[in-house]
């Protein structure tokens, strides 16, 4: 048997069997499903041209569910110094609506956490009595009159 067709078929099988997908569209959310986490990343721009990369995840391992939202100031627009923009209060939140084996439900995380600096985050984890089967994560960011609210779905 020739090695070339076998190598080609194994390569094709590897490409087809990868368990992830990526959706991206012109300055919109980027969402990626991997084995353990559901992630997102989006750029938020305020009226003065300042840009904030907002990202986060929801995920679980066994009985522990986790959510996180973070920001990074990626561009300083006109009118304000970097020190001023970094000093602004950024309001973050991440909340996961958790489903578990046996039908139990609960939540992890909350909203309304104030942070400052060029980059910062809010995260929460909680261990439950039963294995986590899915998480609907809600992620929020607010700074200088601009807000973002999005979701992740881990299952």
C-alpha positions as CSV (number, residue, x, y, z in Angstrom):
1,X,0.0,0.0,0.0
2,X,1.3,3.5,-0.9
3,X,2.0,5.8,2.0
4,X,0.8,9.0,0.2
5,X,-3.0,8.2,0.2
6,X,-2.8,6.9,3.8
7,X,-1.1,10.2,5.0
8,X,-3.6,12.2,3.0
9,X,-6.6,10.4,4.6
10,X,-5.1,10.7,8.1
11,X,-4.6,14.4,7.6
12,X,-8.1,14.9,6.2
13,X,-9.5,12.9,9.2
14,X,-7.6,15.1,11.6
15,X,-8.9,18.3,10.0
16,X,-12.5,17.1,9.9
17,X,-12.5,15.8,13.5
18,X,-11.3,18.9,15.3
19,X,-14.0,19.8,17.9
20,X,-14.0,23.6,17.6
21,X,-15.5,26.3,15.5
22,X,-14.9,30.0,15.2
23,X,-17.3,32.7,14.1
24,X,-16.0,36.1,13.1
25,X,-17.6,38.9,11.3
26,X,-16.3,42.4,10.7
27,X,-15.8,44.0,14.2
28,X,-18.4,41.8,15.8
29,X,-18.1,39.3,18.6
30,X,-15.6,36.4,18.1
31,X,-16.8,33.2,19.7
32,X,-14.9,30.0,20.0
33,X,-16.1,26.7,21.5
34,X,-13.4,24.5,22.9
35,X,-13.3,21.4,25.1
36,X,-13.5,23.3,28.4
37,X,-14.4,26.9,27.8
38,X,-16.8,29.0,25.7
39,X,-15.0,32.3,25.1
40,X,-15.8,35.7,23.5
41,X,-13.8,38.8,22.5
42,X,-15.1,42.1,21.2
43,X,-13.8,45.7,20.8
44,X,-15.9,48.4,22.4
45,X,-15.3,52.0,21.2
46,X,-16.5,55.1,23.1
47,X,-17.5,58.5,21.7
48,X,-13.9,59.9,22.1
49,X,-12.4,57.0,20.2
50,X,-11.0,55.1,23.1
51,X,-11.0,51.3,22.5
52,X,-11.5,48.6,25.0
53,X,-11.0,44.9,24.2
54,X,-13.6,43.0,26.3
55,X,-13.3,39.3,26.6
56,X,-14.2,36.5,28.9
57,X,-15.4,32.9,29.2
58,X,-17.8,30.5,30.9
59,X,-16.8,26.9,31.5
60,X,-16.9,23.9,33.9
61,X,-14.9,21.0,35.0
62,X,-16.9,18.3,36.9
63,X,-18.8,20.1,39.7
64,X,-17.1,23.4,39.4
65,X,-18.5,26.2,37.2
66,X,-16.5,29.4,36.3
67,X,-17.2,32.7,34.6
68,X,-15.0,35.7,33.8
69,X,-15.1,39.1,32.1
70,X,-12.0,41.2,31.5
71,X,-11.0,44.4,29.6
72,X,-7.9,45.8,28.1
73,X,-7.6,49.5,27.0
74,X,-6.1,49.0,23.5
75,X,-6.3,52.6,22.1
76,X,-6.4,56.1,23.6
77,X,-8.5,58.5,21.5
78,X,-8.4,62.2,21.3
79,X,-9.1,64.5,24.3
80,X,-7.8,62.4,27.3
81,X,-4.5,61.2,28.5
82,X,-3.7,57.5,29.0
83,X,-3.6,58.1,32.8
84,X,-7.1,59.6,32.7
85,X,-8.6,56.7,30.7
86,X,-6.8,54.1,32.9
87,X,-8.2,55.9,36.0
88,X,-11.8,55.8,34.9
89,X,-14.0,53.3,36.7
90,X,-14.9,50.3,34.5
91,X,-17.9,48.3,35.7
92,X,-17.6,44.6,35.0
93,X,-19.7,41.6,35.6
94,X,-20.0,37.9,34.8
95,X,-22.9,35.7,35.8
96,X,-23.4,32.0,34.9
97,X,-26.8,30.3,35.0
98,X,-25.8,26.8,35.8
99,X,-27.6,23.5,35.0
100,X,-26.4,20.3,36.6
101,X,-27.0,16.5,36.3
102,X,-30.3,15.5,37.9
103,X,-32.0,18.8,36.9
104,X,-30.6,21.1,39.6
105,X,-29.9,24.8,38.7
106,X,-28.0,27.6,40.4
107,X,-25.9,30.7,39.6
108,X,-22.3,31.7,39.9
109,X,-20.9,35.3,39.7
110,X,-22.5,38.7,39.7
111,X,-22.6,42.2,38.1
112,X,-21.5,45.7,39.2
113,X,-17.8,45.3,40.1
114,X,-15.7,48.5,39.7
115,X,-12.2,48.2,38.3
116,X,-9.5,50.7,37.1
117,X,-6.3,50.4,35.2
118,X,-5.2,49.5,31.7
119,X,-6.4,45.9,32.1
120,X,-8.4,44.2,34.8
121,X,-11.0,41.5,35.3
122,X,-13.8,40.0,37.4
123,X,-14.1,36.2,37.8
124,X,-16.1,33.8,39.9
125,X,-16.0,30.0,40.5
126,X,-18.3,27.8,42.5
127,X,-18.3,24.1,43.3
128,X,-21.7,22.4,43.4
129,X,-23.0,19.1,44.7
130,X,-23.6,17.7,41.2
131,X,-21.7,17.7,37.9
132,X,-22.3,20.8,35.8
133,X,-23.9,20.0,32.4
134,X,-24.3,23.6,31.0
135,X,-23.7,27.3,31.7
136,X,-25.4,30.3,30.1
137,X,-22.9,33.1,30.9
138,X,-23.9,36.7,30.8
139,X,-21.0,39.2,30.5
140,X,-21.2,43.0,31.0
141,X,-18.8,46.0,30.6
142,X,-19.4,49.7,31.1
143,X,-17.0,52.7,30.8
144,X,-17.4,56.3,29.9
145,X,-20.9,56.1,28.5
146,X,-20.3,53.0,26.5
147,X,-21.5,49.5,27.5
148,X,-21.4,45.9,26.2
149,X,-23.5,43.0,27.2
150,X,-23.0,39.5,25.7
151,X,-23.3,35.9,26.4
152,X,-21.5,32.6,26.2
153,X,-23.1,29.1,26.2
154,X,-21.0,26.2,27.6
155,X,-22.5,22.7,27.4
